[in-house]
Amino acid sequence: MSRFTDPYFRYTGRTINGRCEIELMDDLVYEIGYLGSGWTVTAPKGTKSDGVSIPVIVLRFMPAGKMVRAAQIHDALRSDRKKPKLLGDYVFWEAMGAEGTPFWARFVASIAVLLNFTR
């Protein structure tokens, strides 16, 4: 199973599309695939995000706390134009699993990101 570092987040008090803006106070590193793979994605300190980017109405029923780090990694991959969209979406799926997100929530969130083509 993959792993995350455990960074400190802070809520800025602002919102993005109705969701609370989150700022990373430390680098967030996610190791893709398996422990020791050496393949990592980093969301750098100071990165701001809206967390899980699904409609606010749906978000109320989701375990968003179990998806925050995965969402940060997904946003880091999606903002890098050298990385394909499907890679970011797959890593999001995997990262949610590493966080312990229930399958049903992973499924709903994955469908949402697959249908979202914005960067």
N, CA, C and O atoms as a Tinker XYZ file with bonds, in Angstrom:
   476  protein
     1  N      0.853000   -1.188000    0.000000    73     2
     2  CA     0.000000    0.000000    0.000000    64     1     3
     3  C      0.890000    1.238000    0.000000    63     2     4     5
     4  O      2.000000    1.219000    0.530000    81     3
     5  N      0.403000    2.280000   -0.582000    73     3     6
     6  CA     1.118000    3.544000   -0.669000    64     5     7
     7  C      1.053000    4.295000    0.651000    63     6     8     9
     8  O      0.412000    3.856000    1.606000    81     7
     9  N      1.731000    5.434000    0.684000    73     7    10
    10  CA     1.719000    6.212000    1.924000    64     9    11
    11  C      1.850000    7.702000    1.644000    63    10    12    13
    12  O      2.323000    8.126000    0.589000    81    11
    13  N      1.412000    8.483000    2.633000    73    11    14
    14  CA     1.497000    9.932000    2.610000    64    13    15
    15  C      2.441000   10.397000    3.706000    63    14    16    17
    16  O      2.674000    9.685000    4.684000    81    15
    17  N      2.984000   11.597000    3.536000    73    15    18
    18  CA     3.543000   12.292000    4.682000    64    17    19
    19  C      2.348000   12.901000    5.405000    63    18    20    21
    20  O      1.241000   12.889000    4.868000    81    19
    21  N      2.541000   13.420000    6.581000    73    19    22
    22  CA     1.430000   13.956000    7.363000    64    21    23
    23  C      1.627000   15.457000    7.582000    63    22    24    25
    24  O      2.104000   15.873000    8.638000    81    23
    25  N      1.260000   16.274000    6.582000    73    23    26
    26  CA     1.502000   17.709000    6.697000    64    25    27
    27  C      0.446000   18.408000    7.542000    63    26    28    29
    28  O     -0.604000   17.847000    7.856000    81    27
    29  N      0.752000   19.623000    7.892000    73    27    30
    30  CA    -0.179000   20.472000    8.610000    64    29    31
    31  C     -0.959000   21.291000    7.583000    63    30    32    33
    32  O     -0.363000   21.901000    6.695000    81    31
    33  N     -2.281000   21.306000    7.698000    73    31    34
    34  CA    -3.160000   22.095000    6.840000    64    33    35
    35  C     -3.725000   23.240000    7.662000    63    34    36    37
    36  O     -3.804000   23.164000    8.888000    81    35
    37  N     -4.111000   24.288000    6.978000    73    35    38
    38  CA    -4.882000   25.332000    7.662000    64    37    39
    39  C     -5.975000   25.805000    6.731000    63    38    40    41
    40  O     -5.796000   25.858000    5.515000    81    39
    41  N     -7.096000   26.143000    7.310000    73    39    42
    42  CA    -8.197000   26.715000    6.543000    64    41    43
    43  C     -7.973000   28.218000    6.506000    63    42    44    45
    44  O     -7.766000   28.844000    7.546000    81    43
    45  N     -8.013000   28.800000    5.314000    73    43    46
    46  CA    -7.673000   30.218000    5.158000    64    45    47
    47  C     -8.824000   31.149000    5.510000    63    46    48    49
    48  O     -8.612000   32.344000    5.714000    81    47
    49  N    -10.036000   30.615000    5.584000    73    47    50
    50  CA   -11.197000   31.460000    5.829000    64    49    51
    51  C    -11.868000   31.904000    4.542000    63    50    52    53
    52  O    -12.954000   32.484000    4.572000    81    51
    53  N    -11.227000   31.634000    3.412000    73    51    54
    54  CA   -11.820000   31.955000    2.118000    64    53    55
    55  C    -12.482000   30.697000    1.557000    63    54    56    57
    56  O    -12.270000   29.588000    2.049000    81    55
    57  N    -13.288000   30.900000    0.516000    73    55    58
    58  CA   -13.919000   29.754000   -0.138000    64    57    59
    59  C    -13.597000   29.767000   -1.626000    63    58    60    61
    60  O    -13.337000   30.816000   -2.214000    81    59
    61  N    -13.621000   28.576000   -2.222000    73    59    62
    62  CA   -13.473000   28.399000   -3.657000    64    61    63
    63  C    -14.675000   27.572000   -4.102000    63    62    64    65
    64  O    -14.824000   26.419000   -3.695000    81    63
    65  N    -15.524000   28.154000   -4.931000    73    63    66
    66  CA   -16.732000   27.465000   -5.403000    64    65    67
    67  C    -17.577000   26.910000   -4.252000    63    66    68    69
    68  O    -18.138000   25.820000   -4.362000    81    67
    69  N    -17.668000   27.656000   -3.154000    73    67    70
    70  CA   -18.489000   27.254000   -2.025000    64    69    71
    71  C    -17.809000   26.300000   -1.047000    63    70    72    73
    72  O    -18.406000   25.912000   -0.042000    81    71
    73  N    -16.565000   25.919000   -1.333000    73    71    74
    74  CA   -15.822000   25.013000   -0.442000    64    73    75
    75  C    -14.710000   25.778000    0.253000    63    74    76    77
    76  O    -14.161000   26.726000   -0.309000    81    75
    77  N    -14.376000   25.374000    1.469000    73    75    78
    78  CA   -13.328000   26.038000    2.235000    64    77    79
    79  C    -11.976000   25.891000    1.543000    63    78    80    81
    80  O    -11.622000   24.810000    1.073000    81    79
    81  N    -11.229000   26.988000    1.487000    73    79    82
    82  CA    -9.883000   26.944000    0.919000    64    81    83
    83  C     -8.926000   26.391000    1.974000    63    82    84    85
    84  O     -8.953000   26.796000    3.135000    81    83
    85  N     -8.086000   25.460000    1.543000    73    83    86
    86  CA    -7.120000   24.806000    2.414000    64    85    87
    87  C     -5.729000   25.164000    1.928000    63    86    88    89
    88  O     -5.460000   25.126000    0.727000    81    87
    89  N     -4.841000   25.512000    2.857000    73    87    90
    90  CA    -3.450000   25.797000    2.503000    64    89    91
    91  C     -2.536000   24.802000    3.201000    63    90    92    93
    92  O     -2.673000   24.539000    4.396000    81    91
    93  N     -1.596000   24.252000    2.429000    73    91    94
    94  CA    -0.609000   23.342000    3.011000    64    93    95
    95  C      0.470000   24.150000    3.708000    63    94    96    97
    96  O      1.017000   25.088000    3.127000    81    95
    97  N      0.779000   23.800000    4.940000    73    95    98
    98  CA     1.823000   24.476000    5.701000    64    97    99
    99  C      3.147000   23.709000    5.627000    63    98   100   101
   100  O      4.180000   24.225000    6.053000    81    99
   101  N      3.130000   22.498000    5.097000    73    99   102
   102  CA     4.308000   21.656000    4.856000    64   101   103
   103  C      4.121000   20.995000    3.499000    63   102   104   105
   104  O      3.011000   20.958000    2.968000    81   103
   105  N      5.209000   20.474000    2.939000    73   103   106
   106  CA     5.084000   19.683000    1.711000    64   105   107
   107  C      4.268000   18.426000    2.011000    63   106   108   109
   108  O      4.408000   17.817000    3.071000    81   107
   109  N      3.421000   18.056000    1.066000    73   107   110
   110  CA     2.676000   16.797000    1.143000    64   109   111
   111  C      3.249000   15.879000    0.073000    63   110   112   113
   112  O      3.215000   16.206000   -1.113000    81   111
   113  N      3.774000   14.735000    0.489000    73   111   114
   114  CA     4.374000   13.786000   -0.444000    64   113   115
   115  C      3.573000   12.494000   -0.393000    63   114   116   117
   116  O      3.252000   11.981000    0.679000    81   115
   117  N      3.257000   11.979000   -1.581000    73   115   118
   118  CA     2.538000   10.717000   -1.691000    64   117   119
   119  C      3.384000    9.758000   -2.504000    63   118   120   121
   120  O      3.841000   10.096000   -3.595000    81   119
   121  N      3.593000    8.564000   -1.977000    73   119   122
   122  CA     4.347000    7.534000   -2.674000    64   121   123
   123  C      3.357000    6.634000   -3.412000    63   122   124   125
   124  O      2.518000    5.980000   -2.792000    81   123
   125  N      3.463000    6.608000   -4.723000    73   123   126
   126  CA     2.507000    5.907000   -5.585000    64   125   127
   127  C      2.853000    4.427000   -5.689000    63   126   128   129
   128  O      4.024000    4.050000   -5.733000    81   127
   129  N      1.833000    3.609000   -5.725000    73   127   130
   130  CA     2.002000    2.184000   -6.009000    64   129   131
   131  C      2.199000    1.333000   -4.783000    63   130   132   133
   132  O      1.271000    0.654000   -4.343000    81   131
   133  N      3.375000    1.356000   -4.229000    73   131   134
   134  CA     3.693000    0.528000   -3.059000    64   133   135
   135  C      4.843000    1.176000   -2.296000    63   134   136   137
   136  O      5.578000    1.999000   -2.842000    81   135
   137  N      4.988000    0.803000   -1.049000    73   135   138
   138  CA     6.058000    1.346000   -0.223000    64   137   139
   139  C      7.399000    0.999000   -0.851000    63   138   140   141
   140  O      7.659000   -0.159000   -1.178000    81   139
   141  N      8.241000    1.997000   -1.018000    73   139   142
   142  CA     9.539000    1.776000   -1.609000    64   141   143
   143  C      9.565000    1.871000   -3.120000    63   142   144   145
   144  O     10.597000    1.601000   -3.733000    81   143
   145  N      8.441000    2.254000   -3.745000    73   143   146
   146  CA     8.398000    2.345000   -5.208000    64   145   147
   147  C      9.324000    3.439000   -5.728000    63   146   148   149
   148  O      9.839000    3.348000   -6.843000    81   147
   149  N      9.534000    4.475000   -4.915000    73   147   150
   150  CA    10.372000    5.590000   -5.341000    64   149   151
   151  C      9.658000    6.572000   -6.256000    63   150   152   153
   152  O     10.244000    7.574000   -6.664000    81   151
   153  N      8.399000    6.297000   -6.584000    73   151   154
   154  CA     7.620000    7.171000   -7.451000    64   153   155
   155  C      6.746000    8.040000   -6.557000    63   154   156   157
   156  O      5.797000    7.546000   -5.949000    81   155
   157  N      7.055000    9.312000   -6.475000    73   155   158
   158  CA     6.331000   10.202000   -5.567000    64   157   159
   159  C      5.747000   11.391000   -6.306000    63   158   160   161
   160  O      6.199000   11.771000   -7.386000    81   159
   161  N      4.729000   11.963000   -5.688000    73   159   162
   162  CA     4.121000   13.210000   -6.132000    64   161   163
   163  C      4.166000   14.135000   -4.926000    63   162   164   165
   164  O      3.855000   13.727000   -3.806000    81   163
   165  N      4.552000   15.376000   -5.160000    73   163   166
   166  CA     4.638000   16.342000   -4.061000    64   165   167
   167  C      3.737000   17.533000   -4.335000    63   166   168   169
   168  O      3.781000   18.136000   -5.408000    81   167
   169  N      2.921000   17.858000   -3.345000    73   167   170
   170  CA     2.169000   19.108000   -3.345000    64   169   171
   171  C      2.961000   20.026000   -2.411000    63   170   172   173
   172  O      3.001000   19.781000   -1.206000    81   171
   173  N      3.591000   21.079000   -2.945000    73   171   174
   174  CA     4.492000   21.888000   -2.131000    64   173   175
   175  C      3.794000   22.752000   -1.080000    63   174   176   177
   176  O      2.619000   23.101000   -1.194000    81   175
   177  N      4.567000   23.072000   -0.068000    73   175   178
   178  CA     4.114000   23.982000    0.992000    64   177   179
   179  C      3.565000   25.249000    0.346000    63   178   180   181
   180  O      4.136000   25.762000   -0.616000    81   179
   181  N      2.459000   25.746000    0.878000    73   179   182
   182  CA     1.845000   26.967000    0.356000    64   181   183
   183  C      0.782000   26.716000   -0.696000    63   182   184   185
   184  O      0.071000   27.641000   -1.088000    81   183
   185  N      0.660000   25.462000   -1.164000    73   183   186
   186  CA    -0.368000   25.125000   -2.151000    64   185   187
   187  C     -1.741000   25.357000   -1.541000    63   186   188   189
   188  O     -2.012000   24.951000   -0.411000    81   187
   189  N     -2.600000   26.014000   -2.304000    73   187   190
   190  CA    -3.980000   26.257000   -1.853000    64   189   191
   191  C     -4.922000   25.457000   -2.728000    63   190   192   193
   192  O     -4.719000   25.333000   -3.935000    81   191
   193  N     -5.949000   24.921000   -2.106000    73   191   194
   194  CA    -6.885000   24.047000   -2.804000    64   193   195
   195  C     -8.252000   24.171000   -2.151000    63   194   196   197
   196  O     -8.392000   24.685000   -1.041000    81   195
   197  N     -9.255000   23.685000   -2.872000    73   195   198
   198  CA   -10.602000   23.656000   -2.311000    64   197   199
   199  C    -10.931000   22.281000   -1.757000    63   198   200   201
   200  O    -12.095000   21.968000   -1.510000    81   199
   201  N     -9.897000   21.453000   -1.560000    73   199   202
   202  CA   -10.121000   20.118000   -1.018000    64   201   203
   203  C    -10.788000   19.236000   -2.048000    63   202   204   205
   204  O    -10.353000   19.187000   -3.199000    81   203
   205  N    -11.820000   18.551000   -1.661000    73   203   206
   206  CA   -12.524000   17.627000   -2.549000    64   205   207
   207  C    -13.470000   18.440000   -3.429000    63   206   208   209
   208  O    -14.442000   19.016000   -2.941000    81   207
   209  N    -13.180000   18.481000   -4.726000    73   207   210
   210  CA   -13.913000   19.345000   -5.665000    64   209   211
   211  C    -15.135000   18.653000   -6.259000    63   210   212   213
   212  O    -15.203000   18.406000   -7.463000    81   211
   213  N    -16.074000   18.354000   -5.412000    73   211   214
   214  CA   -17.344000   17.811000   -5.889000    64   213   215
   215  C    -18.440000   18.744000   -5.410000    63   214   216   217
   216  O    -18.221000   19.504000   -4.466000    81   215
   217  N    -19.616000   18.713000   -6.031000    73   215   218
   218  CA   -20.676000   19.647000   -5.643000    64   217   219
   219  C    -20.922000   19.643000   -4.122000    63   218   220   221
   220  O    -20.931000   18.596000   -3.475000    81   219
   221  N    -21.120000   20.845000   -3.587000    73   219   222
   222  CA   -21.284000   21.013000   -2.144000    64   221   223
   223  C    -22.417000   20.156000   -1.590000    63   222   224   225
   224  O    -22.305000   19.625000   -0.485000    81   223
   225  N    -23.495000   20.016000   -2.337000    73   223   226
   226  CA   -24.632000   19.207000   -1.878000    64   225   227
   227  C    -24.206000   17.754000   -1.681000    63   226   228   229
   228  O    -24.564000   17.128000   -0.683000    81   227
   229  N    -23.445000   17.223000   -2.630000    73   227   230
   230  CA   -22.957000   15.841000   -2.535000    64   229   231
   231  C    -21.905000   15.728000   -1.435000    63   230   232   233
   232  O    -21.861000   14.733000   -0.711000    81   231
   233  N    -21.057000   16.754000   -1.312000    73   231   234
   234  CA   -19.967000   16.747000   -0.333000    64   233   235
   235  C    -20.462000   16.566000    1.096000    63   234   236   237
   236  O    -19.752000   16.014000    1.937000    81   235
   237  N    -21.668000   17.025000    1.370000    73   235   238
   238  CA   -22.238000   16.887000    2.722000    64   237   239
   239  C    -22.402000   15.433000    3.139000    63   238   240   241
   240  O    -22.417000   15.126000    4.331000    81   239
   241  N    -22.525000   14.540000    2.169000    73   239   242
   242  CA   -22.732000   13.123000    2.461000    64   241   243
   243  C    -21.446000   12.297000    2.329000    63   242   244   245
   244  O    -21.463000   11.081000    2.522000    81   243
   245  N    -20.359000   12.948000    2.006000    73   243   246
   246  CA   -19.091000   12.253000    1.756000    64   245   247
   247  C    -18.169000   12.364000    2.966000    63   246   248   249
   248  O    -18.245000   13.344000    3.708000    81   247
   249  N    -17.298000   11.376000    3.178000    73   247   250
   250  CA   -16.308000   11.461000    4.255000    64   249   251
   251  C    -15.111000   12.300000    3.801000    63   250   252   253
   252  O    -14.007000   11.782000    3.633000    81   251
   253  N    -15.342000   13.601000    3.606000    73   251   254
   254  CA   -14.330000   14.487000    3.018000    64   253   255
   255  C    -13.028000   14.510000    3.807000    63   254   256   257
   256  O    -11.960000   14.697000    3.224000    81   255
   257  N    -13.097000   14.325000    5.116000    73   255   258
   258  CA   -11.884000   14.306000    5.928000    64   257   259
   259  C    -10.932000   13.192000    5.543000    63   258   260   261
   260  O     -9.723000   13.297000    5.750000    81   259
   261  N    -11.483000   12.119000    4.980000    73   259   262
   262  CA   -10.659000   10.993000    4.542000    64   261   263
   263  C    -10.152000   11.167000    3.113000    63   262   264   265
   264  O     -9.493000   10.280000    2.571000    81   263
   265  N    -10.462000   12.313000    2.506000    73   263   266
   266  CA   -10.065000   12.526000    1.115000    64   265   267
   267  C     -9.225000   13.778000    0.914000    63   266   268   269
   268  O     -8.827000   14.067000   -0.215000    81   267
   269  N     -8.944000   14.525000    1.969000    73   267   270
   270  CA    -8.269000   15.813000    1.827000    64   269   271
   271  C     -6.867000   15.662000    1.239000    63   270   272   273
   272  O     -6.510000   16.377000    0.303000    81   271
   273  N     -6.081000   14.754000    1.769000    73   271   274
   274  CA    -4.716000   14.596000    1.249000    64   273   275
   275  C     -4.741000   14.082000   -0.183000    63   274   276   277
   276  O     -3.948000   14.532000   -1.010000    81   275
   277  N     -5.630000   13.151000   -0.490000    73   275   278
   278  CA    -5.751000   12.635000   -1.848000    64   277   279
   279  C     -6.147000   13.754000   -2.818000    63   278   280   281
   280  O     -5.652000   13.810000   -3.944000    81   279
   281  N     -7.032000   14.632000   -2.380000    73   279   282
   282  CA    -7.460000   15.755000   -3.220000    64   281   283
   283  C     -6.301000   16.714000   -3.477000    63   282   284   285
   284  O     -6.164000   17.233000   -4.585000    81   283
   285  N     -5.478000   16.951000   -2.481000    73   283   286
   286  CA    -4.310000   17.833000   -2.659000    64   285   287
   287  C     -3.349000   17.248000   -3.686000    63   286   288   289
   288  O     -2.832000   17.971000   -4.538000    81   287
   289  N     -3.108000   15.943000   -3.608000    73   287   290
   290  CA    -2.219000   15.277000   -4.563000    64   289   291
   291  C     -2.833000   15.324000   -5.959000    63   290   292   293
   292  O     -2.132000   15.575000   -6.940000    81   291
   293  N     -4.134000   15.084000   -6.050000    73   291   294
   294  CA    -4.825000   15.151000   -7.344000    64   293   295
   295  C     -4.691000   16.543000   -7.939000    63   294   296   297
   296  O     -4.402000   16.683000   -9.128000    81   295
   297  N     -4.898000   17.575000   -7.128000    73   295   298
   298  CA    -4.781000   18.947000   -7.622000    64   297   299
   299  C     -3.356000   19.239000   -8.090000    63   298   300   301
   300  O     -3.166000   19.936000   -9.087000    81   299
   301  N     -2.352000   18.714000   -7.384000    73   299   302
   302  CA    -0.959000   18.918000   -7.800000    64   301   303
   303  C     -0.700000   18.264000   -9.156000    63   302   304   305
   304  O     -0.031000   18.850000  -10.008000    81   303
   305  N     -1.216000   17.070000   -9.360000    73   303   306
   306  CA    -1.038000   16.396000  -10.643000    64   305   307
   307  C     -1.796000   17.100000  -11.766000    63   306   308   309
   308  O     -1.288000   17.226000  -12.880000    81   307
   309  N     -3.007000   17.555000  -11.471000    73   307   310
   310  CA    -3.824000   18.211000  -12.498000    64   309   311
   311  C     -3.259000   19.567000  -12.892000    63   310   312   313
   312  O     -3.475000   20.017000  -14.017000    81   311
   313  N     -2.544000   20.222000  -11.995000    73   311   314
   314  CA    -1.981000   21.534000  -12.337000    64   313   315
   315  C     -0.698000   21.404000  -13.161000    63   314   316   317
   316  O     -0.230000   22.390000  -13.730000    81   315
   317  N     -0.128000   20.203000  -13.230000    73   315   318
   318  CA     1.089000   19.958000  -14.009000    64   317   319
   319  C      0.672000   19.517000  -15.415000    63   318   320   321
   320  O      0.218000   18.388000  -15.602000    81   319
   321  N      0.824000   20.386000  -16.383000    73   319   322
   322  CA     0.375000   20.100000  -17.751000    64   321   323
   323  C      1.171000   18.989000  -18.429000    63   322   324   325
   324  O      0.765000   18.497000  -19.482000    81   323
   325  N      2.291000   18.591000  -17.846000    73   323   326
   326  CA     3.077000   17.489000  -18.410000    64   325   327
   327  C      2.499000   16.126000  -18.026000    63   326   328   329
   328  O      2.871000   15.108000  -18.609000    81   327
   329  N      1.605000   16.106000  -17.062000    73   327   330
   330  CA     1.002000   14.852000  -16.593000    64   329   331
   331  C     -0.377000   14.679000  -17.217000    63   330   332   333
   332  O     -1.165000   15.626000  -17.238000    81   331
   333  N     -0.683000   13.487000  -17.726000    73   331   334
   334  CA    -2.010000   13.267000  -18.314000    64   333   335
   335  C     -3.114000   13.253000  -17.261000    63   334   336   337
   336  O     -2.902000   12.866000  -16.111000    81   335
   337  N     -4.289000   13.684000  -17.685000    73   335   338
   338  CA    -5.445000   13.752000  -16.784000    64   337   339
   339  C     -5.742000   12.406000  -16.138000    63   338   340   341
   340  O     -5.982000   12.340000  -14.933000    81   339
   341  N     -5.729000   11.337000  -16.921000    73   339   342
   342  CA    -6.069000   10.030000  -16.369000    64   341   343
   343  C     -5.074000    9.561000  -15.314000    63   342   344   345
   344  O     -5.451000    8.828000  -14.400000    81   343
   345  N     -3.817000    9.968000  -15.420000    73   343   346
   346  CA    -2.847000    9.628000  -14.381000    64   345   347
   347  C     -3.262000   10.281000  -13.058000    63   346   348   349
   348  O     -3.261000    9.632000  -12.012000    81   347
   349  N     -3.614000   11.561000  -13.115000    73   347   350
   350  CA    -4.058000   12.252000  -11.904000    64   349   351
   351  C     -5.302000   11.619000  -11.314000    63   350   352   353
   352  O     -5.420000   11.486000  -10.095000    81   351
   353  N     -6.236000   11.227000  -12.179000    73   351   354
   354  CA    -7.471000   10.616000  -11.711000    64   353   355
   355  C     -7.208000    9.245000  -11.083000    63   354   356   357
   356  O     -7.807000    8.902000  -10.064000    81   355
   357  N     -6.308000    8.460000  -11.695000    73   355   358
   358  CA    -5.966000    7.155000  -11.122000    64   357   359
   359  C     -5.271000    7.311000   -9.766000    63   358   360   361
   360  O     -5.602000    6.608000   -8.811000    81   359
   361  N     -4.320000    8.222000   -9.687000    73   359   362
   362  CA    -3.594000    8.420000   -8.426000    64   361   363
   363  C     -4.558000    8.899000   -7.347000    63   362   364   365
   364  O     -4.406000    8.531000   -6.182000    81   363
   365  N     -5.540000    9.707000   -7.711000    73   363   366
   366  CA    -6.570000   10.141000   -6.756000    64   365   367
   367  C     -7.308000    8.918000   -6.201000    63   366   368   369
   368  O     -7.502000    8.802000   -4.991000    81   367
   369  N     -7.716000    8.011000   -7.090000    73   367   370
   370  CA    -8.398000    6.777000   -6.679000    64   369   371
   371  C     -7.529000    5.988000   -5.693000    63   370   372   373
   372  O     -7.991000    5.576000   -4.629000    81   371
   373  N     -6.279000    5.792000   -6.067000    73   371   374
   374  CA    -5.360000    5.021000   -5.230000    64   373   375
   375  C     -5.113000    5.712000   -3.889000    63   374   376   377
   376  O     -5.110000    5.069000   -2.839000    81   375
   377  N     -4.906000    7.034000   -3.937000    73   375   378
   378  CA    -4.622000    7.791000   -2.717000    64   377   379
   379  C     -5.809000    7.780000   -1.746000    63   378   380   381
   380  O     -5.617000    7.729000   -0.531000    81   379
   381  N     -7.021000    7.826000   -2.275000    73   379   382
   382  CA    -8.192000    7.733000   -1.393000    64   381   383
   383  C     -8.199000    6.382000   -0.687000    63   382   384   385
   384  O     -8.548000    6.297000    0.490000    81   383
   385  N     -7.816000    5.326000   -1.403000    73   383   386
   386  CA    -7.727000    4.000000   -0.787000    64   385   387
   387  C     -6.687000    3.969000    0.313000    63   386   388   389
   388  O     -6.900000    3.357000    1.359000    81   387
   389  N     -5.549000    4.634000    0.080000    73   387   390
   390  CA    -4.490000    4.687000    1.095000    64   389   391
   391  C     -4.945000    5.451000    2.338000    63   390   392   393
   392  O     -4.462000    5.194000    3.440000    81   391
   393  N     -5.871000    6.384000    2.159000    73   391   394
   394  CA    -6.404000    7.142000    3.298000    64   393   395
   395  C     -7.516000    6.404000    4.031000    63   394   396   397
   396  O     -7.930000    6.820000    5.113000    81   395
   397  N     -7.999000    5.314000    3.450000    73   395   398
   398  CA    -9.061000    4.555000    4.095000    64   397   399
   399  C    -10.460000    5.022000    3.727000    63   398   400   401
   400  O    -11.416000    4.752000    4.454000    81   399
   401  N    -10.588000    5.720000    2.605000    73   399   402
   402  CA   -11.893000    6.179000    2.146000    64   401   403
   403  C    -12.736000    4.973000    1.720000    63   402   404   405
   404  O    -12.244000    4.119000    0.983000    81   403
   405  N    -13.984000    4.885000    2.163000    73   403   406
   406  CA   -14.839000    3.760000    1.768000    64   405   407
   407  C    -14.993000    3.675000    0.248000    63   406   408   409
   408  O    -14.936000    4.691000   -0.445000    81   407
   409  N    -15.186000    2.468000   -0.260000    73   407   410
   410  CA   -15.282000    2.247000   -1.699000    64   409   411
   411  C    -16.347000    3.111000   -2.350000    63   410   412   413
   412  O    -16.102000    3.705000   -3.400000    81   411
   413  N    -17.537000    3.190000   -1.741000    73   411   414
   414  CA   -18.622000    3.955000   -2.352000    64   413   415
   415  C    -18.229000    5.420000   -2.526000    63   414   416   417
   416  O    -18.567000    6.030000   -3.541000    81   415
   417  N    -17.524000    5.992000   -1.557000    73   415   418
   418  CA   -17.110000    7.393000   -1.640000    64   417   419
   419  C    -16.007000    7.563000   -2.681000    63   418   420   421
   420  O    -15.977000    8.565000   -3.397000    81   419
   421  N    -15.100000    6.586000   -2.767000    73   419   422
   422  CA   -14.063000    6.614000   -3.798000    64   421   423
   423  C    -14.713000    6.592000   -5.181000    63   422   424   425
   424  O    -14.294000    7.313000   -6.087000    81   423
   425  N    -15.727000    5.767000   -5.328000    73   423   426
   426  CA   -16.421000    5.640000   -6.607000    64   425   427
   427  C    -17.070000    6.966000   -7.006000    63   426   428   429
   428  O    -16.885000    7.429000   -8.132000    81   427
   429  N    -17.822000    7.574000   -6.103000    73   427   430
   430  CA   -18.516000    8.836000   -6.386000    64   429   431
   431  C    -17.502000    9.932000   -6.724000    63   430   432   433
   432  O    -17.669000   10.651000   -7.709000    81   431
   433  N    -16.454000   10.058000   -5.909000    73   431   434
   434  CA   -15.446000   11.095000   -6.141000    64   433   435
   435  C    -14.704000   10.850000   -7.455000    63   434   436   437
   436  O    -14.374000   11.800000   -8.165000    81   435
   437  N    -14.443000    9.604000   -7.776000    73   435   438
   438  CA   -13.738000    9.288000   -9.020000    64   437   439
   439  C    -14.571000    9.629000  -10.243000    63   438   440   441
   440  O    -14.043000   10.141000  -11.231000    81   439
   441  N    -15.849000    9.354000  -10.187000    73   439   442
   442  CA   -16.734000    9.727000  -11.294000    64   441   443
   443  C    -16.723000   11.249000  -11.460000    63   442   444   445
   444  O    -16.675000   11.756000  -12.581000    81   443
   445  N    -16.767000   11.964000  -10.347000    73   443   446
   446  CA   -16.763000   13.431000  -10.405000    64   445   447
   447  C    -15.488000   13.958000  -11.069000    63   446   448   449
   448  O    -15.567000   14.857000  -11.906000    81   447
   449  N    -14.317000   13.420000  -10.715000    73   447   450
   450  CA   -13.083000   13.922000  -11.314000    64   449   451
   451  C    -12.922000   13.461000  -12.762000    63   450   452   453
   452  O    -12.337000   14.173000  -13.578000    81   451
   453  N    -13.433000   12.288000  -13.081000    73   451   454
   454  CA   -13.365000   11.824000  -14.469000    64   453   455
   455  C    -14.170000   12.730000  -15.399000    63   454   456   457
   456  O    -13.805000   12.920000  -16.559000    81   455
   457  N    -15.268000   13.288000  -14.883000    73   455   458
   458  CA   -16.123000   14.149000  -15.687000    64   457   459
   459  C    -15.685000   15.607000  -15.677000    63   458   460   461
   460  O    -16.242000   16.421000  -16.414000    81   459
   461  N    -14.702000   15.951000  -14.856000    73   459   462
   462  CA   -14.217000   17.328000  -14.733000    64   461   463
   463  C    -12.957000   17.483000  -15.585000    63   462   464   465
   464  O    -11.939000   16.841000  -15.322000    81   463
   465  N    -13.034000   18.341000  -16.610000    73   463   466
   466  CA   -11.891000   18.530000  -17.509000    64   465   467
   467  C    -11.186000   19.858000  -17.298000    63   466   468   469
   468  O    -10.372000   20.257000  -18.131000    81   467
   469  N    -11.478000   20.556000  -16.199000    73   467   470
   470  CA   -10.794000   21.814000  -15.921000    64   469   471
   471  C     -9.481000   21.527000  -15.206000    63   470   472   473
   472  O     -9.307000   20.473000  -14.596000    81   471
   473  N     -8.570000   22.475000  -15.291000    73   471   474
   474  CA    -7.276000   22.312000  -14.600000    64   473   475
   475  C     -7.206000   23.269000  -13.470000    63   474   476
   476  O     -6.207000   23.305000  -12.752000    81   475
